[in-house]
Amino acid sequence: MPDAVLPNQGTNKPIPPTNKPFSPEDETALREALKRCSPSAFEAAVQFRKTGNPEHVPAVVIGVIERFVEPDLRVKLKDADDDLRLIEDLGIDSLTMMEIVILVEDVLQMTINNDELRNLRTVGDVKTFIDCKIRGLTLPKPTKFIPIEHIGAVMPVQPPFLFLNEASVSSTAANGKYKITGQEFFLQGHFKDNPVMPASIMLEALGQLAVLYLLEGAPTEPGKVVSPQTIFFTGCEGVRAHRICKPGDILSLSIKPKRMKMPLATFEGAIRVGQEKAVIAEEITLTFGIVDAANAPVSINGSSAHAGSVGSSAGVAPAATVPPLRVAMNATG
């Protein structure tokens, strides 16, 4: 499959390590620059300036962002959620973003062009961008935010069996959220007078997020797309439930592709509630097929029920989807 990153246009060269030793004067200047940031951000910045090790950069970036975020919103950063949106979740406007960039440039001794900031929409985008700049790597495609209206339009699964309220998809991962309302139909019997989200449904939600990644984030050849009518669940491995989830809990879902070669795509997935692990899935495997973009199925409007549901592997596939499904079944034993 083609590379899932933007081509390097020659502007993203690695930052060469300085031969100049990190002097006490440098440390004093750094302390002054970060005086309103957390001590951990200062210590990480010192270690980066001394060693050039990019592993210290995320702590610096989070510390700088925290310094410019309103006090009542800083608690969100403590969850280490890379999917936090700069504008919507943290209230960072364009002017504040420029202040953040100027301080990051000063602390990390790097230069950032204004045009490079246009696609930075999440905390994770910022961390990835800075890391790529330091290492001289090509920049990944920007994160795509997908509201519930669009999710419902493209997904083969529909309410009341759709367990994504919002999602974001990049070239390397997908994240989503689902709030357990307590009105879900299956909670009437699971369990009596003690509604608990079934672990199997949480696994279904992870599978649905993987489906969304295939439809919105998976790299394909030009003019080709993944058809929602060809996506089926084939298996999962290493599933563990760590936490009971009940109405009112907000599930934060994440998946990352591990292997992808048509007709199989394998993902690792996780769900957490706040900082607590809820479900871990070491491998979720789906089968999928590629079609010409011109022949792609029309957007789903909620009235049709495609067989591409993650949970529909026990159903009968349309004729067009039988070949990739049969191949996947043979491949998985």
Secondary structure, DSSP 4 states (H G I P E B T S, - for coil): ---SBPPP-S--PPPPPP-S---HHHHHHHHHHTTTS-HHHHHHHHHHHHH--GGGHHHHHHHHHHHHS-GGGHHHHTTT-TT-BTTTTT---HHHHHHHHHHHHHHHT----GGGGTT--BHHHHHHHHHHHHHTPPPBPPPEEE-HHHHHHH-S--TTS---SEEEE-SS-EEEEEE--S--GGGGTSSTTS----HHHHHHHHHHHHHHHHHHT----TTEEE-GGG-EEEEEEEEEE-S---TT-EEEEEEEEEEEETTEEEEEEEEEETTEEEEEEEEEEEE--EEEGGGPPPPP-SS---TT-GGGTTSPPPGGGHHHHHHHHHHT-
